[in-house]
Amino acid sequence: MGKRYDRIDDDLAAWLGRQHVFFTATAPGDGGHVNCSPKGLEAFRILDPQTVGYLDYVGSGVETIAHIRDNGRIVLMFCAFEGPPKIVRLHGSGEVVQRGEEGFKTLLARFLPVPDGRLRSMRAIVRVRLDRISDSCGYGVPFLRYEGDRPQMDAWADNRVRTHGADALAHYQEEFNLQSIDGLTGLDSSVLSRVKSEKAT
């Protein structure tokens, strides 16, 4: 039988902190494609008992960010791949704080320390104010063993900066992260331009 929580209590916080991967699900408000994305690399943080956040890294798409900008709806799902079966879903209203925007550095301090390679790859922080916290049995989730984080993202970012210059990741985001596959606004191009200008000075 599933359980509802009024807040993230200490026991639930400890369980969430032990999970190495979670999934985000979003959808545009008027048709379009539903999106589900895996998140790892210790990106998740509990900001207060009813607010969570995660570090959003550079990727080939920008669906979650675009959907949040469109309507704010998001759910984060965690599964126990080790130990007793359990699934936790965190429903709420998301907010995108893009790198270079006011408040980004203050919010980032809640996530530190972060390895340098991941700091370089970060494009935004997603903050979610929760309106429903619930769990369910998780009997259908298989046992899987965590062996470690994949090194490819940090290596990709380091190589791109090394071969294309300090603005390489910003240029990549301008090419691939300004619109969703349905044409919704993803990253703010004016903020990206400001980040590049700050690096140049």
Summary of the structure (lengths in Angstrom):
residues: 201
radius of gyration: 17.3
end to end distance: 57.5
largest distance: 57.5
contacts: 576
relative contact order: 0.20
helix: 31%
strand: 30%
